Amino acid sequence: MTQDEIIEMALVVGTIEDGDFFVFKHHELEAFAKLVAAKEREACAKVCDSFQARDVGMQPAECAGAIRARGDY
């Protein structure tokens, strides 16, 4: 997830940008967290889909490893 994508999600929920800070109301913060989690879930699902698309006989541990490796870049 890029910094621009994160900022866009923050603005979608109605937060106020104040210089280098974002000011969230409680419900906005919850909505922001849900958007971030949904985007990450979809990205992880695509990792597993890519294994299946290659028809490589993916093992669950391989998919889990690929998902964990997402944090390395």
Secondary structure, DSSP 8 states (H G I E B T S, - for coil): --HHHHHHHHHHTT-EEETTEEE--HHHHHHHHHHHHHHHHHHHHHHHHHHHHTT----HHHHHHHHHHGGG-
